[in-house]
Amino acid sequence: MYRFSLSWSRILPTGAIDVKNQAGIDYYHNVIDECIKNGITPMITIFHWDLPQPLQDFGGWPNEVIVDYFVEYSDFVFSEYGDKVKLWLTINEPMSICAEGYGDATKAPAIRSSGLSDYLCGHNVLKSHAKAYRLYESKYKSTQKGQVGFAANSDFFFPNDESNPEDVKAAQQAQQFSVLNHSSVNLAVSTSDRNLCYCLSSVHLGVLLDFVPLIPGFRGLLNWIKKEYNNPPVVVTEQGYPDEGGLMDTGRVRYYRLYLLELLKAIHEDGCKVTTYTAWSLMDNYEWLNGYAYYVWSIPWRMRVPFLLAMLAASALAAARPGLGADDPNDPAFGYSFPDDFVFSSATASYQVEGGWNEDGKGENIWDRLTHRHPELVLDRSSGDVACDSYHKYKEDIKLAKDIGSTMYRFSLSWSRILPTGAIDVKNQAGIDYYHNVIDECISNGITPMITIFHWDLPQPLQDFGGWPNEVIVDYFVEYSDFVFSEYGEKVKLWLTINEPMSVCAEGYGDATKAPAIHSNGLSDYLCGHNVLKSHAKAYRLYESKYKSSQKGQVGFAANSNYFFPRDENNPDDVKAAEQAQQFSVLGWFTHAIFSPEGDYPAIMKERIAKTSADQGLIRSRLPAFTTKEIDELKGSADFFGINHYTSSRTRFATPEEEKASLGTRGGDWGTVTYFDEAWDKTIADWHRVAPKGFRGLLNWIKKEYNNPPVVVTEQGYPDAGGLMDTERVRYYRLYLLEMLKAIHEDGCKVTTYTAWSLMDNYEWLFGYAHKFGLHYVDFSDPNRPRTPKMSAAFYKKLIRDRKVPKDGEVEFSTEAPTVMPTKDTPMTSDSSTATPPGSSTAKNIADRITSSLFSIIIISCSVLLTGNKD
């Protein structure tokens, strides 16, 4: 829900019904439509203090004539917008309008007439509300089905001395004189002449306004309403905390935490019928006579930047959502420790961090070609020509890994940097030496290198003959692997042959969402997968027969997969659909042949693709077949189960119509429809949702399906827009690591290693530099590419040091954390071809979570006044 107000003057410039402004009318249609399009219920306030001046010219609210003007205005907006708007507030805070606008002169129109005009104002405000309500009730309610109320505002009045009957009576009398939006608490004290004296509490935590002391009167107010008015449904239409501005608004976070806890007590312990909670405000705005002083408007170009509290309201829903998991400080997994031999790693990949795209004899790869010839395919039109400049700054990168306590660093080799044409007959010594230097730097810092032989940057000459769908590539890959095993194997004991074959094939050769951007869904993607598997198996067997006895290393590959929840876990068909999706995803397509006893592709995959191919009229299946020798070569061709896991999906079977429409594609072959649960928290990336329970589900699926192999988590991470206070990333890691600990301690899954993606912000493929995954911030606008630790780096460091998942609030971090500056011998580079990435704002930040399932009816919204400030 989103609460906003209409500007009476924008719709009716003179305040009267006879002059309408179509542009203003259309503006609010646009706002309403945008809300609905985004799944947000609009709640409209008809009047929020901005009275048209022509109406004030004849006295404003103290003049009874205004009642008719307000009813006519209300009639118009009910008629104009009522088919789309079902929640209305007639008037916001009549106490503020009247007592401050016409009594104390602390709001516009700043009339000082306390005790007279304020009461006349209140009288006409109430009559205006009642007439507008009855108008809606008689004319619109039966067809529009909406609800109408108004937003009262009130402090709660504690007796000065709760044991003094006179003070108790004074507090009750004050409550009757007050109006019920709640931001503060007052103490009521009786005086000798039995008039009321209002004094502020001395319990005051440094807020800037003299009417917001932090006393838990919210619960008291809700109970007063319950008792006085027979427990009506309550919509909290505003609540908030003022400060001087800034992103680390911890005072606001604490305020909301304390008040929301009192609200939950009022609901669960006292039976108060609270249905809705509204945070004031969605963003900093003009705070009346306080201007922009209390909610600072200092961001250039009115750019919106999330504050520490910004995600609190949305995340309050998180605890009860399927797949999400809760921020429960009492989660027993906080008591679990990681085994002493458990390994924590962080990862990067060559094209994403190295830069030096054409330096020292490196050849062209498919990402060089794609980004140079088709920059329009990249979100910010950038390239990895310089990226993080790790080609020159690798020592700093390894120092970052060491500083957070990682004992392993996963990085990839650039095939084109070592073999510029992709073929073994042309070697580039500078590239070969570069990786020796990286490996040696790791070892000298006590860090075990894990090397990925291929992480998506195929030499362009190999793509020129078709790339991975062409079986010829298998020999090229095996020769390349043979060379790097021979060259580096005495120092490297952990190898991944290929990273995410699903991404290489389905996205590179099927959906055209990765280089080389070939759109051949349901054909080239299967050919690619077939050759990737054969390349992996032959490289593994080569190492096994030629190097393993002397080098004593281990070889695997990095699969990637979502976990697939059934749409309805109680529906057998949905459960079956989820299993079918799992078999068609990486965990069937690319791991069944290696880890299952029978080998080969899953039976369901072979059967369905054969059938859909026949339905197309094809004479053979689009899925190639392995020979018996190839099946045997693939079986057992990994020393551990490498898995990249980021998110999960929900699944159901496709309808016959859906299957027919997708015939001949990979989706049609699956026979299922996968989608994200709308309850799961979104991220900046449209492919990524926060669903930590899926991680435990995936680990258990691997355990059950493949006889509990040792699992190396080779990647996991969270995308955002950048910034140092990346608390959403910290939360993501916390929730996912807790689920992994449960899988280890409660379920017996053999997880040995965890790798955070990524050590630092880098080039995120077709998302360019717009999406960030790093534990360390990289300033891509600076030719020096300085690195700075984020809060997530502090979290990860504490995790590694303590061998336990840190709770919320246990990580010490300051945005003054020192930047990792280049060493004196690090050359400065620039990247004229790389677009400057979007300005790095502070990441979405959140505070403690509130369990939303505790609401009888839950609507979380933020309120903001849409009046259009003029500069």
N, C-alpha and C positions, 0 to 999 in steps of 0.2 A: 504494500500500500504506500502511496505517496500523497501526503497532505500538502496542498498549496492553496493559495487564495486568488480570487479574482480582483482585478483593479476596476473598481466601479467607474472611474474616470476613463479607463481605456475602452470600456464597452459603451458607456453613456457619458460623453465628454462633459455635458452640463449637469449630469446627475439625473436629468429628466428623461422619461421614456421616449420623448418625441425627437431626440437627436441620437442616432446610433452610429457607431464607428465600426464599419465592417472589418477593417484590418484588425482591430482589437478582438472582435468576435471570432474571427478566423484564427487568431493566435491561440486562443484557449481551446478551440477545436483541435489544433495541432498538438498542443500539450497533452490533452486528454487522449487523443489517438496514439501518441507516442507511448504514453503510459500503458494503454491496453495492448499495444503491439508487443511490448516488453513484458507482458504478464503481470503488470502492476495495476492494482485497483486505485483509481483516483478518489481522494476525499477532498471535496472543495469547500473552502470557507468563502462565503459570499461577501462578508465584510471583515477586513482585518486592518482597521484603523485609518485607512487612506480615503477619507471622505472627500467627495468632489468639492472644490472650493466654492462654486456657486451655491451649494447647499449650506455651507458654513456662513456664507454672506448673509443669510437670513436667520442665523442663530444656531444652525447645526442641530445636534441631538437634543438640546433642551427645548427646542421648538417642536410642538406636537405635529406640525405640518409634515415633518420629515417622515412620519410613519407611512404615509401614503406613497411617498417617493421610494422608500425602501421596499414596500410590498410590490410596487410596480416593477422595480428592478429585479426583485426575487422572482416574480412571475415570468419575466423575460428569460432569466438564466435557467429556470426550471424547464421552460418550454424549449429553449435552444439546446441545452446540453443534457437534459434529464434522461433521454433514452440511453445515454452512455454512462451517466454518473448516477451511482446508487447510494452514495454517502455524502450528506450535506451538513455543514455547520453554518447556521445563519450568521452568527456574530462571534468574533473572538474576543474573549476577556472583557466583558462589559464593565467590570470594575476598573480596568486600566483606562478604558475609553472615558468613563465618567469621572472617577475620582482623580485621575491624573490629567486628563484632557480639559476638564471643566471645573476641577476643584483645586488641585495643587499646582497646576500649570507646569507639569513635568512631562507632558506629552502634547503634541499638536491637538487642538489649536492654541494651547497654552493660555487658557482662560483661568484666572484665579477667582473662583467663586465657591469656595469650599462650604458645604452645608446647604447650598441652594441649587446652583446650576447642576452640580453633580447628581443631586437627587432627581431633578427634572430630566436630566439625561438618562439616568437609570430607568426611570418610569417609561420613557418613550422607547428605549432599547427593548425593554420587556414586551411592550405592546407590539413593537415591530416584529420581534421574534414570533410572538404568538400568532399574529395575523399571517405571517409568512408560512408558519407551520400549518395552520388551518387551511390556508390556500392550497398548499401541496396536498394535504390530506383529502380535500374535497375534489380537487381538479386533476391531480397527477398520480397519486399513490396507486390507484387501482391498475393503471397501465404501466407506469414506470417502475413500480415495486421498490422504491427507494426508501431510505431512512433519513430523518432530519433531526438534528439536535443543535446545541450550541456549546461553545467552549468556555466554561467558567474558569476562574482562576482563584486559588486560595492558598494561603499559608495554613499550616496546622498550628493551633495555639495550645501549647502546654501550660498548665498552671505553673506559676513561679515556684510554688510549694505544693506538691501533690497531696500532702497531708492536711493542707489548709482548705477547709470548705469554701471560704471566700474566694481563694485563688482558683479553685475548681470551677466555681460559678462564673468567675471572671473569664476564664478560658472558654466556657460554653457561650457566654454572652458575646465574646469576641468572634467566635465561630459564626454566630447568627448574624453579626454585622458584616462579616466578610463575605467573599464570594468563593465558590469552590473552583486549571493548569497548576501544577504544584512545583515550586522550585525551592521553597525555603520554609523555615520554621520559626515562629516567634514564641516568646514567653508572655503570658498575660498575667498582670499583677493587679490585684484590687487596690483601690485608693480610698482614702477616708470619705470622699464624697461619692463613692461608688461609681464614678466614671472610670473609663478604662484607660490605662497607660500601657502602651505597647513598647517593650524594650527587646533589643536583639540579644540572643544568647551569647554568652562569652565563649562558647565552644565554637571556635571560628578558625578555619584552617587556611587562612591566607588568600581567600578568594577576593576578587577585586570589587565586587558590588557589596553594598552593606545590607543586602537582604537575602544572602544565600549562605547562612551558616549550615554546617553539615550535621544535622541532628536527625535521627531516623523517625521524623514525624510523618513520613509518607504512609506508613502502616496505620498510624493513628488517624490520619485523614480518611483513608479508605474505610476504616471501621466506623468512623463518625458518619460517613455517607450511608453505609450499610444500616446502621442503627436508626438514623434520622429519617431515611427515605425508603425503608423497607427493601434494602439490598437491590437496587436497580443494576442493570448491566452498565459497567463503567468503561469508558474509552478514555485512556490517558492521552490527551491530545497534544500535550507538550511536557517536556522535562529536559533540563539541560544545565550546563555549568559554564560560567564565563571565565576567560582568562585573557592574557595579553597576546595570545597567539603562539604559534610554533607547532612543529610536528609531533614532538614528544609530549603530548598533552596528558601526562600521567595523572594530574589532578582531576581531569575530566573522567578518565578511566575509573579512578577510585570512587568518584561521585556516583557514576552509573552503577558500579558494582554494589555499593552499599544500598542505594535506593532500590535496585532491582531485587536484591536479596530480601529487603523488607516487603516488596510487592509480592514475592513468592510466598512469604509467610502469611501475608494477608489472604492470599488465594487458598493456600493449603491448610493453614492452621485456623484461619478465621472464617473461611467460606465466603470471602468477598468475590463478587462476580466481575472480575476484571477481564475484559475480552481483547483489549488492544493496548499496545504501548507505542508511543511516538517520541522519538528523540528530537529535541531541538538543538541543533539544526543540521540539515544535510550538509551545509557548508557555511563557512564564515559569511556574514552579510552585514548590512547596515543596521546597527543596533540603536535606532532612534536617537535620542539626545546623547547617547554614548558614542555615536558615529561608528567608526571602524576601530575604536581604541580597545575595545574588549574582545572583539573577534577580528584579528588583524587581516586586512586586505592588502597584502604586500607582495603577492605573487604576480609576476609580470603577465600582462595580457589576460588577466582574470583566469589563469590556468587553475584548475581544481587539483589539489594534491591531498590524498587521503591522510588524515590524522591518525594517531595511535588508536583512537576509538572508532575509526571510520567503519570498520567491519563488525563492530560489536553487535549491532542489531541483527544483521543478516546471519551472523554466525551463531546467534542464540538458538536458531533452529537446528543447529548441527547435531546436537547430542542425540536426538531421537531419530535421525535419518538413517534409513537402511544403508549399510555399506560405509557410512561415514565414521562412526565411532565418536566418542565423546572426549572432551577435555576433562577427564575425571581425575582430580588429584589423588583420589584413593584407589585408582586402578592398581590392582595387585602387581601388574607388570612393572611398575616403578620399583618394586622390590627385587626384581630379577636382575642378575648380573650377567654380563657377557663372559663366556669362558675365557680363561687366561690366554689361550692360544687363538682366540678370535681375532681376525685381521680387519682393520679399518683402512679403507683406501679412498682416494678421490681420482677423478678421471678427466682426461681431455682427449682430443683427436686432432690429427695432423692438420687437415685443411681448416679446422675451426680455430686453431690458435697460432699456427706457425707463421703465416705470412710468407714473405720471401718467395713469392709465387714463381718468379723467374730468375732467382739468384743462384749463382754458383753451379750452373749446369742442370738445374731441375727442369724436367720436361712438363708439358702441359697435361693437365688432367681434366676430367669431364666437368668438374665444378669451375675450373678456370674458363673453360669454353662456354658453359652455360651463363655464368654471371657476366662475362664480357660481351657476349652476343645478345643476351636476352635479360638485361637488368630489370625490365618491366615485370619479370616473374618473381622478383624478390621484393618483399614487403617494403623495404626502405631503399631499394635500388642499389644496394651495396654489394661488396664482394669480400672475399677472404684474402685479398692481395697482401694486406698487412695483418689483418686480424689482431691478435694480441701481441704480435711480433715475437712470438716465442722462439723463432729461429735465432734471434739474437739475445733473448732474455730468459732462456731456459733455466739458468742458474737461479734467477729470482723465483721462477715457478716452483722449482724443487725446494727452495727455502720456504715458500708458502706452505707446501705440503708438510715439510718438517716442523714448521712452527705450530701447526694445528695438531701434530702428533701422529699423522699418518705413517704407518710402517710399510705401506705399499703405494705405488703410484702407477696408475694405468694410463698408458699413452699409446698412440698408434704410429706406425711407420707410413711415410708417404712413398708409395710405390714409385711414383714419378721422380721423386728426389733421389732414389737409389738406382732405379733403372729407367732413365728418361723416356725410352720408347716403350717400356713395358716388357721388353725382351731381355734375356739374360746376356746377350752379346754386347750390350752397351751399358757400361757401369759408370756411375758418377761418384768419384772418390770423395768429393766435398760432402755429398749427401751421406755417404757411408760413414765418414768421419763424424759428421754431426750427430748421428745416433749413438756412436761410440761415446761421444762426449756426454750426451744426455744420460746414457746408462751408467757411465762412470760417476757422474755427479750424483745420481741416485744412490749408488752403492757407498760413495764416500760420506753421504749423509745418513747412512743406516736405513735407507729406503729400498725395498724390494721392487724392481721394475716388473710390471706385467705389460707385455707388448701385444698389441693388436696388429696383426699383419696387414689386414685390409679393413679400413673404416670408410668406405664409400667413395674414395677419390681415385677412381680407375684411370690409368693412363689413357689419354685421348686416342693414341694410335690403336689401342685395343678396342675402343669403342667404334673406331672407324670401320672395323670389320664386324660389328654387331654387338660387341661387348658380351655380357654374361649369357644371353640367350644362345650364343654360338658355342658349341661344344669344344671348339678349338682352344677356348680360353682356359680350359682345365690344365692343359700342359704348361701354359704360360704361368698360371698361378703356382703350380707345383714347383716349377723351376725357380720362381721368385722365392717361394717358401724355403726351398733347399738352400738357396744362397743366404738368406737371413739366419736360418738355423746354424749354418756353418760359420757365418761371420760373427754372430752375437751369442750363440748358444752356450759358450763357456761361462758367460756372465748372466744370462737370462734363463730363469728356471720356470717361468709361467708365461704361456703363450695362448692367445686367442687367434684362431685362424681368420675368422670373418665376424664382423659386428652386424648384428640384426639383419639376417638374410631376408626376413619379411620386408623390411624397409627397402633394402637393395632392390628386391624384385617387384613386390606389389606396388611400391611407390615410384621406383625408378623406371620400370618397364611396363607397368600396368596402368597406374592412375596419373602418371606424369606429374607427380608432386615432389619428386626428387630428381637430381640429374641421373641419367641424361634426358629425362622428361619425355620418355616414349609412352604413347598412349596405345597400349595393346592388351587391355584387360582380358584375362581369361585365356591368353595364349602365350605371349612373350614372358609374362610373369612366371608361368609354370616352367617354361624352358629355362629361364634364369634360375629358378629354384632348384631344378634338376641338376644344373651344372655347378651351382654353388655347393650343393651337397656332395657331389662327386669330387669337387676340388678340395673340400674340407677332408673328406675321407682319405684321398690319396696323399694329402699333405700330412695327415695324422700318421698314416701307415709308413710314410717315408721317415718321419721322425722316430717312430717306434723301432724301425729296422736299422736305421743308420746312426741315430744320435742318442737315443734314450739311455742306452747302457753306459755311455761315457758322460753325457751331460746331466743326466738325472733330472730332467725337467718334466713338466706336465703340459699337456695340450688340450684345449677345449675350444668352444666357440661361444659367442654371446647371442643367445636367442632373445627375443623380445615378445612379450605378450601381455594383453589385458587379462584380467580374470572376468569370466562371464557369469553373472548372476542370472538365475531365471527371472523372468518377468514376475512370476508368482511362484514362490518356493513351495507352495502347497498344490500346485498344478503339475501333474506328472508330465504333461506335454511340454510345459515350459522348462521343466528340469531336464528333459531329454534334449530340448533345443539348445540349452546352455552347454550340455556336454558335446553336442554336435559342433557347436561353434568353437569349443575348445580344441576339438580334433582338427578342424579346418584351419585354425589359427596356427601360429608358430609352433605351439606345443603339440600339434599333430603333424602338420606339414613338414616342419624341420627337425623335430626332436624324436618323433616316433621311430624313424629309421635308425636312429643312433642308440636310443635308450630302451626301447621295448625288446622283449625276448624274440619276437618274430621278425622285427625289422621291417623295412619297406614303408611305404606310405600307409596311413590308417585305412582299414578296409572301407569305412564309410566314405572316405575321400575318393578312393579309386572307383567305388561303385557309383557314387552320385555324379562324378565328372564324366564317367563313361555313359551314363544315362542321359545327362543333359547334352552331351556331344551328339549322341544318337538322335535326340529330339531335334537338334539343329540340322540333321541330315548329314552329319559328318561320318566318314567311314572309319575313323579311329578316334580314340579319346584325345582330348586336348592335353591331358596329363601324360607326360612320357612315362615309360615303364623302365624299371631297373632290371638288369640281368641278375641272375642268381649270384654271380661273382660280386657284382656291385652291392647287392643287399648284404652279403657277408662282409664285404669290406667296410660298409657303413656301420654295421652293428658293433657297438662297443667302442666307437672311434672318438671317445672323449674321456678324459680322466676326471672330469667334474662337470656339473651341470651349471653353465653360465646363464644367468637370466637378467635381462633389463626389464624392470617393471615400473610403470609410472601411474597407471590408472586402471579403471575397470569399466565394464559395460553391463547393461541388462539385455536380455535376449528372449525372443519368442520365435516360433516358426513363421516363415513367410506364408502369406495367403497364396492360393493358386494364381491369382491375378498378379501378385507381386513377383512370383517365380517366373511367370510367363514374360513379364516386362523386362526382367533381368537375365533372360536366357542367353547363355553364351558368355556371361561374365563371371568373375570370381564370386561376386555376391549371389548370383543365381545358383552357382554350384553349391554354395554353403547351405542354401535353403532356409536360412534364418535371417531375422532382422535384429540388428544390434543397435542400441541407443543408450544415451546417458540418462540416468535417473535425474529428473529435474530437482530433486531434493539435495543432490550432491553439490557441494560448493564448486563454483566455476573458477577458472583461472584466466589469465590473459590469453591462453592458447585454446582454440576451439576444440582441440583433440584431448584436452586434459581436464579431468575432474578429480576432486579429492574424495577417495573412497578407500580408506586404509584397511577395512575388513577384507577387501578383495585381495590384499597382499597375503594375509594369512591363508585365505582360501586357495590362492595360487600355489603357495608352498605346500599345502596339504594335498593339492591335486597332483603335483609332481611326486610327492612322497608315495601316494597311493598308486599312481599310474606307472611309475618307473622304479619301484622298489627302493624308495628313499635314498637316492644318490647324494653324494656331497654337493651342496649348492653354493656357488659363488654368485652373490648379487653383484653383477658387473656394472649396473647403473641404476640410479633412482634419483629423481629430483623434481623441482617445482619451478615453473616459469612465472616471471613477473616482469614489470616494466623497468625495474632497476632501483637502486638505492641501498643505503647501508642498513637501515632499520627494517630488515626483511623478516618481520615476525610471522608472516604467513608461511614463509619457507620453513622457519623454525617449527611452527606448529605442524606443518606437513611431515617433516622429519620425525617429530616427536610421536605423532599418531602412528605413522608407518613402522617406526622402530619398535614401538610397544607391541604392535601386532606380530612383528617378526620374533620378538622375545617370547610371546605366547606360543608361537609355532615351534620354537626351539624347546622351551621348558615344559609346556603342557602337551604338545602334540608329538614331540620327538623328531621334528624335522632337522636334518643334518645341515644346517647353514653354517658355513665356516668363515665367510668373508662378506663385508658390506662395502659397497663403493658409492660414494656420493657423486652425482653428476650436477655440477661440474666444479672442479677446483676453482675456476674463475669464469666470469662472463666471457662469452666468445661468440663466434659467428654461428648463428643458429639456422643454417641452411636457407630455405626460402623465406624464413622470418628475419633474416639478416641480423642486425644488432638490436632490433626492436624487442625481442624476447630475451630475457636473461635467466640463467640457471645457476650462476656462480655463487660459491661461498665467498669469493672475493670480487669486489667491484673493479671493473676496468674502465678507465676514462678513454673512450675511443675518439673523443674529440681532441685529445692531446697526442701529438706525434710520439711522445715518449711512452704512451700507454701505461701510466702508473697504475699499480694495483693497490687496493685498500681492503682490509678485512671487513666483512659484514657481520651482523649479529649472528648469522647462521654459522660463520666460521668460529665464533666464540662458543656457540652451542656444540658444534662438532668437536671442538677441542676439549670441552668439559666432558662430553660423552666418552671420548677416547681415554681421557685421564681417569675418570671415575668408574668406567666400565658399566655405567648405568645411564638410563635415559633421564636427562635433567627435566625436572618439573618446570611448569611455567613460573617465571619469577626467579629462578635459580641461576640464570645466566647473567653475568655482569658484562655490560657492554656500553660503550660510549661512542657517539658519532665523532668524537675527537680521536678515534683510533688512528694510529699513525699510518700514513700512506707508505707502501713499499716502493721506495724510489729506486731508479736505475743505478746500477753500480757505475763507477767512474769510467769503466772501459766499455760500457754498453752504448753502442751507437744510437743516435736518434734517427728515427725514420718517419716518413710521412706517407700518406696514402691518398694521392690526389684522385684516384678513381673510386674511392670509397666514400659514399655519402655519409655526412655526419649523422650519427644515430640520434633518435629522438632524445630530447633533454631528459636526463636521468632524474626522476622524481623519487621521493621516498616511496618505498613499496607499500602495498596495502598492509596496514598495521592493525593488530587486534589486541584485545585484552582478555581477561578471564571470560570464559563462556558461561552462559546461563542456560540451563536445561529447558528447552522450549516446550517439551511434552508436558510440563507442569501447567501450562495454560489450558483452560477449558476450551477456549477459542483463541487461536493465536493469529494475530496480524501484526507484523513488525513494519513500522514505517518511519520515515523521517519527514519532518515538516520544513518547508521553506517558503518564504514569501516571494511570489513571482510578480514583482511590481516594476522591474526594469529600472534599475538605478541609472541616473544620468550623470555622466562625468562632468 
